[in-house]
C-alpha cells in the first residue's frame, strides 16, 4: 500500500531539535517511479512556511487510504529535481515496511537502553534493549521470567539524549515472541499497543539522534 499520485501526505523530519522533529508538514505526491516517490515542497501546517529538504534526511510519512485507514513508513530524501517545479525524491518503501495505525514502521536502532518491565503484579524487573523504535523494542532478560507470545506488559524506557537530558517513555505493550539464547537469557520482542504520542515522540527523537550521531562518526 502506497500513496497515490496527487495524494496529500503528512511528514515529520528527523532532527536533533525536538521542536523541529514535532513539526508536521503537508505535501503532495507528484509522481511514482519504480524505486522513488516524488513529492512537492512540504508546507509547515502551523507557520504556513515552506520547508526545504536535504539529501540524506530521514522522514516519517503518514497517509490515509480511501477507507480512512492510516498508514506509516520511514524513508530517506534522495535529492531533488531541477525542473521548473521543484520536487523532492524519496525512497519508495517495500510493502512490508508500510504499517497500519499504531503499528507504524519507525526507524529502528541497535541501542542499549534500560527498561523497567512489568509482566504481572508479581513479575517486575529491569532489562536492557537490543533495539529500539517508535513501534516497539526488543529486550534481553533472564529466562527465569515466564514470558510468552501475546502476553500484555507495561513499563518505561530510560532515554538519555545528546544534550544530557534524560526522559522516561511509558508504554503498554504485547510480547510478539520470545527467543531463547545462551546463558539462561531470552530475547523478548515487544510491540507497543498503547502509547501517548508525547511518549512515542521521545523514542523517535532518540532514534534519530542515534542515527545522526553514528552517521557522523
TITORKOL-791118 format. One record per residue (C-alpha): z negated, x, y. Coordinates in steps of 0.5 Angstrom, whole numbers, plus 500, padded with zeros to 3 digits. Layout:
% residues N
ZXY ...
***
This chain:
% residues 217
500500500 502503507 503500514 510497515 515500521 513496527 506495525 500497529 494501526 488504529 486511528 480516529 481523530 477529527 472532533 466536533 465532539 461525537 464521543 471523541 470522534 467515535 473513539 478508537 486509538 491504537 498506536 505503532 508506526 515507529 519510522 517511515 520517511 519520504 513524506 512522513 510517518 512517525 507514530 507512537 503516542 496513541 492509546 485509547 482502547 476503551 479507557 487505556 489512557 494516552 491521547 496527546 495529538 496536536 499539530 493540524 489535527 485530522 485523523 483517519 488511519 486503519 491498518 491490516 496487511 499480511 493477507 488480512 485486507 483492511 486499508 484506510 486513509 485520512 491524514 494530518 498531524 504535522 507535529 512531534 519529535 523532541 527525542 527521549 521517546 515522543 513520536 508524532 509526525 503525520 503526513 504520508 498519503 499518496 498511494 491513490 489515497 489509500 483505499 481498501 475495505 469499505 472504499 476507505 478514503 475519507 475527508 471530502 468536503 464541498 458541502 451542499 446537503 439535501 439528499 433523497 435518492 431512489 434510483 428505481 421504484 418509479 424514480 425517486 427525487 430530492 437533490 443537492 450534493 456537490 461534495 460529501 465524504 464518508 465513502 460517497 457523495 456527488 449530487 446535482 440532479 435533472 438529466 431527465 432522470 435516467 441515471 447511469 454507471 454501475 446503477 444501484 441506488 439508495 437514499 438518505 442525506 440530511 445532515 445539519 450539525 453546528 449544534 443545531 442537531 439534525 440527522 439522516 444518514 441512510 445509505 446503499 450506493 452505486 453510481 460510479 459515473 455521471 457527467 452532463 452539465 449545462 441547463 439540463 443538469 447532470 452530476 452523479 458520483 455515488 460510492 457507498 456500497 452498504 452503510 452501517 458504521 453508525 450512519 457513516 460516522 454521522 457523515 464523517 462527523 459533519 465533514 470534520 465539523 465543516 473543515 474545522 469551521 472553515 479553517 477558523 474563518 
***
